[in-house]
Amino acid sequence: MTMGTMTTSKKKPVLGACPECDANVAFTKTPFLGQKKNCPECLSELEVIGLSPIELDWAYDYSGFDGEDDYDAEDY
């Protein structure tokens, strides 16, 4: 009697490159636009800005941005 080989279908992680240090940043689940993740090498906070191929950029905190300019027109 021969035994069949049992295979497990593990998905390979999806990789993106850190813009700071060029390290591989792995996603075990399908990434989505706007998803944030830290680089495992330099610990930069990154954000997914493209899906095909995976493109990462530094994550920005827009919570303090109100759309108003921080200068007075009379200053110029």
C-alpha positions as CSV (number, residue, x, y, z in Angstrom):
1,M,0.0,0.0,0.0
2,T,1.4,3.4,-1.0
3,M,0.7,6.5,1.0
4,G,-0.1,9.7,-0.9
5,T,1.6,12.9,-0.1
6,M,-0.4,15.3,1.9
7,T,0.0,18.9,0.8
8,T,-1.0,21.9,2.7
9,S,-1.9,24.9,0.6
10,K,-0.2,27.8,2.4
11,K,-0.5,31.1,0.7
12,K,2.8,32.9,0.2
13,P,2.8,36.3,1.8
14,V,2.4,39.3,-0.4
15,L,5.5,41.5,-0.3
16,G,6.0,45.2,-0.6
17,A,9.2,47.3,-0.3
18,C,9.7,49.8,2.5
19,P,10.5,53.2,1.0
20,E,12.9,54.0,3.9
21,C,15.2,51.0,4.0
22,D,14.0,48.8,1.0
23,A,13.2,45.9,3.4
24,N,10.5,43.4,2.4
25,V,7.2,44.1,4.2
26,A,5.1,40.9,4.3
27,F,1.3,40.8,4.3
28,T,-0.1,37.4,5.3
29,K,-3.7,38.5,4.2
30,T,-4.6,40.4,1.1
31,P,-3.7,44.0,1.8
32,F,-6.1,46.9,1.1
33,L,-5.7,50.5,0.2
34,G,-5.0,52.6,3.3
35,Q,-3.8,49.7,5.4
36,K,-1.1,50.6,7.8
37,K,1.8,48.4,8.7
38,N,5.2,48.9,10.3
39,C,8.4,47.9,8.6
40,P,10.1,45.0,10.4
41,E,13.6,46.5,9.8
42,C,13.4,50.3,10.4
43,L,10.0,50.4,12.1
44,S,8.6,53.2,9.9
45,E,4.9,53.4,9.8
46,L,3.8,52.6,6.2
47,E,0.5,52.8,4.3
48,V,-0.6,50.7,1.3
49,I,-1.0,53.2,-1.6
50,G,-1.1,50.7,-4.5
51,L,-2.3,47.1,-4.9
52,S,-0.9,45.8,-8.1
53,P,2.0,45.7,-7.4
54,I,1.9,46.4,-3.7
55,E,3.2,50.0,-3.2
56,L,4.0,51.4,0.2
57,D,4.6,55.0,1.3
58,W,5.1,56.6,4.7
59,A,1.8,56.9,6.6
60,Y,0.6,60.4,7.3
61,D,-1.5,61.5,10.1
62,Y,-4.1,63.9,8.7
63,S,-6.0,64.3,12.0
64,G,-4.5,67.8,12.6
65,F,-5.1,68.9,9.0
66,D,-8.1,71.1,8.7
67,G,-7.6,72.3,5.1
68,E,-6.7,75.9,6.3
69,D,-3.4,77.4,5.5
70,D,-1.1,78.0,8.4
71,Y,-0.1,81.5,7.2
72,D,-1.7,84.9,6.8
73,A,-1.8,86.3,3.3
74,E,-0.5,89.6,4.7
75,D,2.7,87.9,5.8
76,Y,3.7,87.7,2.1
